[in-house]
Amino acid sequence: MTPDEFSVVLAPVTEIAGGQPFDAALQARLDLDFGAGSAWFAQMFSACQEAIAAGWMCNREAGGIRYGRVLKPGAATHGLSVDVVDMNDVRGPHHRHPNGEADLILPIDARAQFDGHGGGWLVYPPGSAHFPTVSGGRALVLYLLPGGAIEFTRAA
């Protein structure tokens, strides 16, 4: 799996999410079309595993979290950056989403959850903030950020 091949797999999602409000309606649409149990979900899970094995995805580590930016925001991604993290029963650093965040939760362990949610999509609206947390085992989380905007903060 190369970065170009990965971007082709992801393209249907960025076409829908790019330019849309990051809200509950987007989450419902992504879960309907690309949610857990869909052929696309299985394809993306395999693509991430292959990219990690190839060494270009999640090739950095800090605080027990493997991570990395996969695609920068641009025309091909409809203005969205794409990052993937590999987390195992860990809480990540507090951050804010100026423009929102859409998370694809890909559990490796069946009981793994991201911020209390199992496999599928979780969309945070603009201005939201959290400590990203995986519990119940290991999961990959692919996240989309409009304009690549993220602000690492101290918790309020």
N, C-alpha and C positions, 0 to 999 in steps of 0.2 A: 504494500500500500504506500503510494507516494503522496506528497501533499496535493498534487494536481488531481490524483484519483480521489482523494478524500474530499476535495472541494466539489467534485462532481456529485458524490453521494449526498453532500450537505445542501447542494443548490436548491432543491425544492423547498427546504425549510427557510433559507434566507430570502428566497423570492417572496414567500408569504409574510415573514416577520419584518423584513426591511420596510421602513416607512409606516408601519402600523403602530397604534398605541400599544404600549406594553401594559396589558390589563387582563382581567379575567376572561374577556372574550377571546383574546389571543391564546391564552392558556387552553381554553376549551377547543379552539380550532386546531392547535398543535396536537393536543391529546387525541382528537378525533382522527386526524389524518396521519399522524406520525407517532402515536403513543405506544405504550407497552403492549406487546402482542401483535403489532403490525409487522409486516415484512420489512418495512423501512427501518424500524427500531432494531430488528435483528441484524440487518445489514450494517447499520451504524455501529452497533456493539462490536461486530466482527472487525469493521474498519478501524475502530479505535484500538482494539487488541493488536491488530496487525501493525498499526503505526507505532505503538509502544514497543513492540518486538523489534521493529526496524530501527528504533532509537531516536526518532525525530519528534515524537510526542511524549509529553510528560518527562522531559529530559533534564529538568531542574528539580531541586529538592530543598525544602526549608520547613522546619517545624514538623517533620514527619509527613509532609504533603509533597507529592510529586506533581509538578504543574508545568505549564508552558502555553504561550500564545501560539496558536496553530495558524491563524489567518488574521492579517491586519484588516481594518475596515477599508472598504474601497468599493468600486463599482461592481466587481464580481460577487461581493458579499452583501450588496445592497446597503452599504454603510455600516455593517455589523462586524465587530471583531469576534473571533472565535478562540476560546481558550478551553483547555481540558485539564482537569485535576484528577488525581488518583488519591483517594482518602480512605483510611481504615480506622474507624472509631476515633475520630479526632475532630477537634473544633479549630477552625481556621481563624485568621485575623479579621477583626471587625472592619467592615467597609460599607460604603454608601454607593448607591447606584443613581447618579444624577439623571440618567435617561432611562432607567429601568434595567432589568436583567431577565433573560429567559434561560432557565436551566433544564437541560435534559439529563435526567437521573438514570444511570445505567448500572443497576446493582450487579456486582460480581458475586456477592454472597446473597442468598435469597432474602434474608431479613434486613439487609442494609437499607437505610433510609437517609435521605438528605433533608435536613430541616423538617423532619417528621413526615416526609413523603417518600413513598416507594417509587418504583420504576415509572417513568413518564415525564411530563413537563410540569414545571413550577415557574410562574412568571411573577416577578416583583415589579411594581410600578415605579415610575420616576420618583426620586427622593427617598426611596426606602433604604433601609440599612439592616445589617444582621451580622452575626457570627456564623459563617457557613459551617454546618456541623453534619458529619456523617456518624450515624450510630447503627448498631446491630451488625457490624461487619464492614466489608470493603465495597466501595462503589466508585465508578468513574462518573464525573459530572462535566458535561460539555455546557459551556455557557456563552451566550450571545450578549454583547454589549453594544447598544447603538452608539456609533462614533468611538467605540473603544473606551468609553468613559467609565472610570471607577476611581473612587477616592478611599484610600486606606486611612482609617481614623482610629481614634481612641473611643471606646464605648462611652456613651453618655451616662 
